[in-house]
Amino acid sequence: MKRLLALLLVSLFTLAAAQGQLEIFSWWAGDEGPALQALIDQYQGMYPDVEVENATVTGGSGVNARAVLKTRMLGGDPPDSFQVHAGQELIGTWVVADRMEDLTFLYKEQGWLEKYPAGLIDLLSAEDGIWSVPVNIHRSNVMWYNPAKIAELGISVPTTWDEFLSSCSSVQAQGVTPLVMGENWTQQHLWESVALGVLGPDDWDALWSGDLAFNDPKLIKVWDTFGEVLACTNDDAAGLSWQQATDRVVSGEAAFNIMGDWAAGYMSTTLGLTPGEGFGWAASPGTEGVFMMLSDSFGLPKGIANRDNTLNWLRLLGSVEGQDIFNPLKGSIAPSFDSDLSRYNAYSQAAAADWKTNRVVGSLVHGAAAKEAFMSQFATVLEIYLSSNNAGSAANAAQAIASQVGVGQ
């Protein structure tokens, strides 16, 4: 009781005293902007004397934002708090460079050590510290489809890649793209779902622990399967955003799309579709019972001018209230298990159930599984495969990069 009273008094004092500025750096713009704005509106209602700057840098999956962030961090001008994929994207880059504050004290103050799954705490932790606050959980390995179009095509939603490939010719013969794909990073996103479906969760995790080499015969099979899947995709992928690829599923021009569940936020919030009617979903082929996760989180850079305001921002992000404001709009779910699921749609309720029961593994493309140094160079590996169609060359290139950056160390 004394601890609770003390925390309440601290909170009341902070509410009264907070003033100045707060810069929030992210890549949430356009269709993802409303979820962030809802959080900012909540923050400004709590701290009306704080001027909040919503500093967004557009670009799929944060590619452009990370480049700008690197310039600012190295130049000694960090944002007050910045969006980053939880896990190695932050730890392997800015924590090892001693540019972030340890947030263990905040986790103890807010009781988050008891509210978040142990596996998530582990993902956020390294070097005896906890380094960011997660605001959401996204699932990477989701196959999206239009239920009415699937029925019209006379096919079933595939549960394995072999099933998908067997229906490819039939779908193409009906003038429909079997699997729509977008720009480069979405192709990498597809690769990780293919890899998880071929390898299974144990071998997927073994890649990142260093116990399975990237040029192992199992990975040759991954690349060969990936090549077969690519033959069932659209020729104009490089010119499409992930939203435009999703649009083709909604319109019936394509049967399936592999994308993270921010697509659910886009389809339900922006397009106004009802989950289960306007769009359907399933685990990507071969991954039923496995939840490939990523988490957007925010940390506390060292040396910022608005540290107290930033801590209040992090407290909001980590709260059930903040997460239940943000996630229903974003298409993601709350990291904690005590979220009010009545505020979420049917897709998110299903994802929350899977989050509690599925085997959880980390995403490569979205920063959870591997160091950013590997992730950023994986695009080159994909280009090698696309230009050569040689599984061995791609596998050897991936292994060379893994050895260079110390994957598993």
Secondary structure by P-SEA (a helix, b strand, c coil): caaaaaaaaaaaaaaacccccccccccccccaaaaaaaaaaaaaaacccbbbbbcccccccaaaaaaaaaaaaaacccccbbbbccccccccccccccccccaaaaaaaacccccccaaaaaaaccccccccccccccccbbbbbcaaaaaaacccccccaaaaaaaaaaaaaacccccccccaaaaaaaaaaaaaaaccaaaaaaaaacccccccaaaaaaaaaaaaaaaacccccccccaaaaaaaaaacccccccccaaaaaaacccccccccccccccccccccccccccccccccccccccaaaaaaaaaaaacaaaaaaccccccccccccccccccccaaaaaaaaaaaccbbbbbccccccccaaaaaaaaaaaaaaaacccaaaaaaaaaaaaaaacccc
